[in-house]
Amino acid sequence: MRASPATSTTKPARCVNTDPAIYPQGSINIETTVKPIQDAEFDVDVICRLLVSERTPHTAFLDLIFERLKQRGIYTLKRMNRCIRVQYANEFHIDITPGIPDVDLGPENILITDKELGRWKESNPKDYGVWFKAVARLSPKIRYAEREVMAKFAAAEPLPTPKFSKPMLNRIVQLMKRHRDIMFDGHKDAPISAVITTLAAESYAHHVQHGTFSTKVDFLHTVIADMPAFITRTGIEERVPNPKNPLENYADKWLAKPQRRKAFHAWHEAAIVHLDQILDSIDKGKEALFGTLSEAYGPGVVKSATLKQAALRRAQTEARIVGVTKSSGIVAPIAVAPSQSESVPPVRPHTVFGT
C-alpha cells in the first residue's frame, strides 16, 4: 500500500545528484500530433524526472523547477496544474512535467505533481509509448472484396493497397483529434487526447486480434465506433486507465466534472455521424465529399490533401504509371497480367487545348 501523501509545505532539501532525465511524453512521443487550428500553438510535452524522495511536498518540487528555469531569465514561464509551461515566441510551448520515481511500482513508473489533487499522481508515459507503438505495428485482417471485383471486371491489375507514411492507428488518432478540435474550438471541456488515444488503441488492438474486415474503411469505422466499449465502469464512475499503470486514470476529471464525460460521449456520437456522412458522400461526387470532409476536419486541411492527391495522380498519369481500362473506365496501373488481353491505354495529359 502506498503511504499517505505528504501535506507539508516546507521546501525540499537540495539534492547533490538528482540524476535528471528528460524525455517526451504524449502525442510527440507516439507521433499523433495534429496541426493546431488557426492561431493555436504547437504543444510539446516532456517529463523531467529527478531522483527526489516521495516525501518531498509536490508543490515545493514544482516551485523548485520553476525557480531554476526562472534563473535563466530568457523564458516566459507559466505555472500549470501538473507542469511548467515554457513559451517560445507564440509559436509553440513546452510543458515540463516534473516527476519522481515511483518506488512502489518500479521501473518506469513515476509520480507527477498535481495541484488540483493536492498530492503526487501515478503515471507511466514511457511504457505507455512502448505499448502504443506495439499496437500500431499490428495489421488488421482485410479480405479486400472490392479488389477481387476489380480484378474480375477490369482488364488490369487493381490499384495497390494504400500505403501510409505512418501506421494506420496513428492516422485514426489524428483524424479523431482533428475532429475534436473542429467541434470544440478550444473549449475546456473537449475530450483530452489521452482519452481518445487510449480508447482508439484499445479498440484497434481488440479488432486486429479478433476480426476480419472487407476493407480498411470498414475496419476504421469499427474501431472508432467501438471506442466507448473499452471504458472501464465501476458503479457510476467511468475510467480510462493507462494500460501500463492502472492507477493512472485519464478520465479522472469525469466524476467531479460530469460535463466532461458528457462532452466525450457527445463528441464520439458526432464523430460516428460524420464518418457515416463521409462514406455516404463518396458516390455523390467530389464536391459532396469535399464538403463533408471539410465540415469534419476543416476546409484548409482537406483542400491541402486534395491538391496533394491530384498532383500525385497527375504525376502517375504523365509517367504512364496509371491508365483507364477501355471497357470499365477504372483507373488502374499500366501493368497487365499475362492471362489478360485488354491493354490499358494511358490517360491523355490535361492541357488547355487538349493536345
Backbone torsions as a table, in degrees:
resi	resn	phi	psi	omega
1	MET	NA	139.6	178.2
2	ARG	-75.7	139.6	178.4
3	ALA	-67.3	158.3	178.6
4	SER	-61.4	140.7	-177.7
5	PRO	-64.6	146.8	179.1
6	ALA	-69.2	142.6	-179.5
7	THR	-117.8	-1.3	-178.9
8	SER	-65.2	149.6	178.5
9	THR	-108.2	8.5	178.6
10	THR	-68.3	151.2	-177.5
11	LYS	-76.2	145.2	180.0
12	PRO	-72.0	151.1	175.3
13	ALA	-70.0	148.2	178.4
14	ARG	-67.2	141.0	178.7
15	CYS	-102.0	132.9	179.9
16	VAL	-65.8	-44.0	179.8
17	ASN	-135.5	102.3	-179.8
18	THR	-94.1	-1.2	177.4
19	ASP	46.9	61.7	-176.4
20	PRO	-63.9	141.3	175.7
21	ALA	-137.5	126.1	-180.0
22	ILE	-116.8	127.7	179.1
23	TYR	-147.1	153.8	-176.3
24	PRO	-73.7	153.9	172.6
25	GLN	-138.4	168.9	176.2
26	GLY	74.3	-152.3	-171.6
27	SER	-64.2	-30.6	-179.6
28	ILE	-66.4	-30.3	-178.9
29	ASN	-79.1	-37.6	-175.7
30	ILE	-102.3	8.5	174.7
31	GLU	59.8	52.8	175.6
32	THR	-127.1	24.2	178.4
33	THR	-67.8	150.6	175.4
34	VAL	-124.6	150.7	-179.0
35	LYS	-66.6	130.6	-179.7
36	PRO	-61.4	150.0	178.9
37	ILE	-82.3	132.2	176.9
38	GLN	53.5	-116.9	-173.4
39	ASP	-95.3	8.4	179.4
40	ALA	-65.7	155.2	-175.3
41	GLU	-99.0	154.5	169.9
42	PHE	-68.6	139.5	-177.6
43	ASP	-116.5	119.8	178.4
44	VAL	-111.9	123.2	-177.9
45	ASP	-107.3	129.0	177.7
46	VAL	-134.3	155.0	173.6
47	ILE	-102.6	134.9	171.5
48	CYS	-113.1	98.3	-177.0
49	ARG	-94.1	127.7	178.4
50	LEU	-124.4	148.9	177.8
51	LEU	-83.2	80.5	180.0
52	VAL	-121.7	144.7	-177.7
53	SER	-64.9	147.1	175.7
54	GLU	-63.9	-20.6	179.0
55	ARG	-70.6	-14.5	177.3
56	THR	-66.4	126.9	177.8
57	PRO	-58.2	131.9	-173.6
58	HIS	-63.9	-34.4	-179.6
59	THR	-68.0	-39.6	178.8
60	ALA	-66.2	-35.0	178.5
61	PHE	-64.4	-44.0	177.8
62	LEU	-62.6	-40.6	178.3
63	ASP	-63.7	-38.1	-179.0
64	LEU	-62.2	-44.7	178.7
65	ILE	-65.8	-42.2	180.0
66	PHE	-59.0	-47.7	-178.1
67	GLU	-65.7	-34.6	179.4
68	ARG	-66.6	-41.2	177.3
69	LEU	-68.3	-36.0	-178.1
70	LYS	-64.2	-30.0	-179.8
71	GLN	-61.1	-25.6	179.7
72	ARG	-67.0	-31.1	176.7
73	GLY	72.0	10.8	-176.7
74	ILE	-119.8	-2.6	-177.0
75	TYR	-106.3	149.1	165.7
76	THR	-96.6	115.5	-171.8
77	LEU	-111.9	150.4	176.7
78	LYS	-144.1	131.1	177.1
79	ARG	-80.6	126.9	176.3
80	MET	-112.6	-177.7	-177.5
81	ASN	-62.5	-46.9	-175.9
82	ARG	-118.0	1.5	-172.4
83	CYS	-151.7	176.4	172.3
84	ILE	-114.7	125.3	-178.0
85	ARG	-95.0	126.8	176.7
86	VAL	-107.1	117.1	-175.5
87	GLN	-91.8	139.1	179.1
88	TYR	-125.5	91.0	169.5
89	ALA	49.4	39.0	174.9
90	ASN	60.8	16.5	178.6
91	GLU	-103.0	-42.8	176.6
92	PHE	-157.5	166.5	175.8
93	HIS	-137.3	154.3	177.0
94	ILE	-111.1	125.2	175.1
95	ASP	-97.5	111.7	-179.0
96	ILE	-98.1	113.3	179.8
97	THR	-100.8	112.7	177.4
98	PRO	-68.9	142.5	178.4
99	GLY	-145.2	158.1	176.6
100	ILE	-131.1	158.1	179.3
101	PRO	-60.3	140.4	173.1
102	ASP	-92.9	99.1	-173.7
103	VAL	-67.8	-22.2	-179.4
104	ASP	-75.6	-40.6	-174.5
105	LEU	-99.7	-21.7	174.1
106	GLY	65.5	-161.9	-105.4
107	PRO	-44.4	-56.6	-176.2
108	GLU	-97.6	0.6	178.0
109	ASN	-73.7	140.5	-178.9
110	ILE	-134.0	168.6	172.1
111	LEU	-116.4	131.7	-178.6
112	ILE	-117.5	159.9	-178.8
113	THR	-75.4	149.1	177.2
114	ASP	-153.2	105.1	-176.9
115	LYS	-68.4	-37.6	-178.2
116	GLU	-65.2	-42.1	178.7
117	LEU	-75.3	-25.4	-179.7
118	GLY	75.5	25.8	-179.2
119	ARG	-160.9	173.3	171.0
120	TRP	-67.7	146.6	-178.1
121	LYS	-123.8	136.6	-178.2
122	GLU	-69.3	145.6	177.8
123	SER	-160.8	164.5	175.7
124	ASN	-161.2	70.1	-178.1
125	PRO	-69.5	-28.4	-176.5
126	LYS	-69.3	-49.5	178.3
127	ASP	-68.6	-29.5	175.4
128	TYR	-60.2	-44.6	179.1
129	GLY	-61.8	-40.6	177.3
130	VAL	-62.7	-43.7	179.1
131	TRP	-61.8	-48.3	-178.0
132	PHE	-61.1	-45.2	-178.5
133	LYS	-64.8	-33.7	177.0
134	ALA	-67.0	-41.3	177.1
135	VAL	-63.9	-41.5	-177.9
136	ALA	-63.4	-24.5	179.5
137	ARG	-77.8	-12.8	179.2
138	LEU	-74.2	144.7	-179.3
139	SER	-115.4	133.4	178.5
140	PRO	-70.5	156.9	176.3
141	LYS	-87.0	115.7	-176.5
142	ILE	-118.3	130.3	179.0
143	ARG	-83.9	-28.2	-177.7
144	TYR	55.5	57.8	177.8
145	ALA	-60.7	-37.9	-178.3
146	GLU	-65.3	-36.1	179.3
147	ARG	-64.9	-35.0	177.7
148	GLU	-66.5	-38.9	177.7
149	VAL	-64.6	-43.9	179.8
150	MET	-62.1	-41.7	-179.7
151	ALA	-64.1	-30.3	-177.7
152	LYS	-78.0	-41.2	-172.1
153	PHE	-100.9	-18.2	178.9
154	ALA	-101.8	136.5	-179.7
155	ALA	-84.8	51.8	177.7
156	ALA	-163.0	161.1	176.3
157	GLU	-69.6	143.8	178.7
158	PRO	-66.4	161.3	179.1
159	LEU	-59.6	147.2	-179.0
160	PRO	-60.9	156.1	175.4
161	THR	-59.0	136.5	-177.6
162	PRO	-56.2	140.8	176.6
163	LYS	-112.7	142.0	179.6
164	PHE	-120.5	146.7	178.7
165	SER	-72.8	-19.7	175.9
166	LYS	-126.7	160.8	176.4
167	PRO	-58.0	154.1	-177.3
168	MET	-59.6	-38.3	179.9
169	LEU	-60.4	-42.2	178.0
170	ASN	-58.7	-41.8	-179.2
171	ARG	-67.4	-38.1	177.9
172	ILE	-61.1	-46.3	-179.6
173	VAL	-63.0	-41.9	-179.9
174	GLN	-64.4	-40.9	177.2
175	LEU	-61.3	-44.0	-178.7
176	MET	-67.1	-40.2	179.1
177	LYS	-67.6	-37.3	177.7
178	ARG	-65.6	-43.1	177.7
179	HIS	-60.8	-41.5	176.4
180	ARG	-58.8	-45.2	-179.0
181	ASP	-62.7	-41.7	179.2
182	ILE	-66.1	-43.3	-175.6
183	MET	-67.6	-41.4	-173.3
184	PHE	-98.7	-18.2	174.2
185	ASP	48.9	47.2	174.7
186	GLY	86.1	2.6	-179.4
187	HIS	-63.8	141.9	-174.0
188	LYS	-66.8	-20.1	-179.1
189	ASP	-88.9	3.4	178.9
190	ALA	-58.9	141.9	177.7
191	PRO	-55.9	134.5	-178.8
192	ILE	-75.7	155.2	-175.4
193	SER	-62.2	-34.6	-178.4
194	ALA	-62.7	-36.6	178.0
195	VAL	-67.2	-48.7	-179.5
196	ILE	-61.5	-46.8	-176.8
197	THR	-63.1	-45.8	-176.9
198	THR	-66.2	-46.6	-179.2
199	LEU	-65.7	-38.4	177.7
200	ALA	-64.3	-42.5	-179.2
201	ALA	-68.6	-39.0	177.6
202	GLU	-63.0	-45.0	179.5
203	SER	-65.6	-41.7	179.0
204	TYR	-59.0	-50.0	-178.2
205	ALA	-61.0	-41.6	-179.3
206	HIS	-62.5	-47.6	-174.9
207	HIS	-75.9	-27.3	172.8
208	VAL	-62.3	-39.9	-174.8
209	GLN	-83.3	-23.0	-171.4
210	HIS	-124.5	3.1	-176.2
211	GLY	-133.9	161.5	172.2
212	THR	-130.7	136.6	-169.5
213	PHE	-128.8	153.4	-177.3
214	SER	-75.3	-32.8	179.1
215	THR	-147.0	168.7	174.7
216	LYS	-68.2	-30.0	176.9
217	VAL	-64.5	-42.6	177.1
218	ASP	-60.8	-42.6	178.2
219	PHE	-63.2	-47.3	-179.6
220	LEU	-57.8	-46.0	-179.1
221	HIS	-60.4	-42.9	-179.0
222	THR	-66.3	-43.0	179.6
223	VAL	-59.6	-47.2	-177.7
224	ILE	-68.7	-42.7	-177.8
225	ALA	-62.4	-33.1	-174.5
226	ASP	-94.3	6.8	-179.5
227	MET	-54.1	-45.1	-178.6
228	PRO	-63.2	-20.1	-179.4
229	ALA	-65.3	-15.6	-176.7
230	PHE	-103.3	12.1	169.8
231	ILE	-78.5	131.9	178.3
232	THR	-84.7	127.5	-177.8
233	ARG	-115.5	127.8	175.2
234	THR	-128.7	101.6	-175.0
235	GLY	64.9	-124.1	179.1
236	ILE	-90.6	-7.2	-176.8
237	GLU	-88.9	135.8	173.6
238	GLU	-111.4	132.0	-176.2
239	ARG	-127.0	148.9	172.9
240	VAL	-125.7	86.7	-174.4
241	PRO	-74.2	151.4	168.1
242	ASN	-67.8	120.2	-176.7
243	PRO	-61.7	-15.7	179.2
244	LYS	-104.4	-2.0	174.2
245	ASN	-158.3	88.6	-175.1
246	PRO	-59.1	-16.4	177.7
247	LEU	-73.9	-16.9	177.2
248	GLU	-91.2	118.9	-178.1
249	ASN	-112.4	112.2	-178.3
250	TYR	-69.8	-18.9	177.4
251	ALA	-101.5	32.3	-174.6
252	ASP	-66.6	-15.6	179.6
253	LYS	-89.3	-10.7	-172.9
254	TRP	-64.8	-35.7	-176.4
255	LEU	-71.4	-44.2	-179.3
256	ALA	-78.9	-27.3	-179.6
257	LYS	-126.5	77.8	-174.6
258	PRO	-59.7	-20.2	178.0
259	GLN	-64.6	-25.3	178.9
260	ARG	-75.4	-35.7	174.0
261	ARG	-63.6	-45.8	179.1
262	LYS	-62.8	-37.2	179.8
263	ALA	-63.8	-40.0	178.6
264	PHE	-62.2	-49.2	-176.7
265	HIS	-66.8	-35.3	175.8
266	ALA	-65.3	-42.1	177.8
267	TRP	-62.6	-44.9	-177.1
268	HIS	-61.9	-42.5	178.0
269	GLU	-62.0	-41.7	179.1
270	ALA	-65.6	-37.6	179.5
271	ALA	-63.5	-40.6	178.5
272	ILE	-66.7	-41.6	178.5
273	VAL	-60.6	-46.0	179.9
274	HIS	-63.7	-39.7	179.5
275	LEU	-64.1	-41.6	176.9
276	ASP	-63.7	-39.6	178.4
277	GLN	-64.2	-38.7	178.0
278	ILE	-63.2	-45.4	-180.0
279	LEU	-64.6	-38.1	179.3
280	ASP	-68.9	-28.3	-175.9
281	SER	-85.3	-8.0	-177.4
282	ILE	-58.7	-39.3	-177.8
283	ASP	-89.4	7.4	-176.5
284	LYS	-105.2	10.9	177.5
285	GLY	102.0	163.3	-175.1
286	LYS	-64.7	-37.9	-177.9
287	GLU	-64.6	-41.6	179.1
288	ALA	-64.8	-42.6	179.6
289	LEU	-65.2	-42.8	179.7
290	PHE	-61.4	-42.4	-179.4
291	GLY	-64.6	-42.0	-179.5
292	THR	-67.7	-44.0	178.1
293	LEU	-63.1	-40.5	-179.2
294	SER	-64.1	-38.0	179.2
295	GLU	-63.4	-37.0	-177.2
296	ALA	-83.5	-36.5	-170.2
297	TYR	-123.6	-1.2	179.0
298	GLY	96.3	135.6	-175.7
299	PRO	-64.7	-32.6	-178.5
300	GLY	-63.6	-47.7	-179.7
301	VAL	-64.3	-43.9	-177.9
302	VAL	-66.2	-41.9	179.2
303	LYS	-62.8	-42.8	179.1
304	SER	-61.3	-44.8	180.0
305	ALA	-65.7	-38.0	179.3
306	THR	-63.8	-43.0	179.4
307	LEU	-65.6	-38.9	178.1
308	LYS	-65.0	-41.7	179.3
309	GLN	-65.2	-40.6	178.6
310	ALA	-64.2	-40.8	179.0
311	ALA	-64.7	-40.0	178.4
312	LEU	-64.2	-45.9	179.6
313	ARG	-63.1	-39.0	178.9
314	ARG	-64.2	-41.5	179.6
315	ALA	-65.0	-40.0	178.6
316	GLN	-65.8	-38.1	179.5
317	THR	-65.5	-48.5	-177.8
318	GLU	-66.7	-26.7	178.4
319	ALA	-87.8	5.2	179.4
320	ARG	59.3	36.2	176.7
321	ILE	-87.4	-35.9	178.3
322	VAL	-121.8	156.9	177.1
323	GLY	-151.2	-173.3	-179.3
324	VAL	-119.7	127.8	178.8
325	THR	-69.8	144.8	-175.6
326	LYS	-66.7	-42.7	-173.1
327	SER	-82.9	-32.9	-173.4
328	SER	-108.2	-22.1	-177.2
329	GLY	75.3	11.7	-179.7
330	ILE	-80.4	133.2	175.2
331	VAL	-74.4	126.5	-176.5
332	ALA	-149.9	162.3	177.2
333	PRO	-63.7	148.2	176.0
334	ILE	-82.8	73.7	-179.9
335	ALA	-151.9	102.7	-172.9
336	VAL	-101.7	134.5	177.3
337	ALA	-65.6	150.4	-177.6
338	PRO	-55.9	-31.6	-176.8
339	SER	-80.5	-7.3	-176.9
340	GLN	-97.6	145.9	-174.0
341	SER	-106.3	-20.0	-175.1
342	GLU	-84.5	130.6	174.6
343	SER	-82.4	160.7	179.3
344	VAL	-113.1	98.5	-178.9
345	PRO	-67.2	143.3	-179.5
346	PRO	-67.9	154.7	175.5
347	VAL	-73.7	135.9	179.3
348	ARG	-69.0	139.3	179.4
349	PRO	-59.1	145.4	178.4
350	HIS	-86.8	112.5	176.6
351	THR	-127.3	167.3	-176.8
352	VAL	-61.3	-40.3	-175.3
353	PHE	-103.9	6.4	177.6
354	GLY	68.4	26.2	179.2
355	THR	-109.3	NA	NA
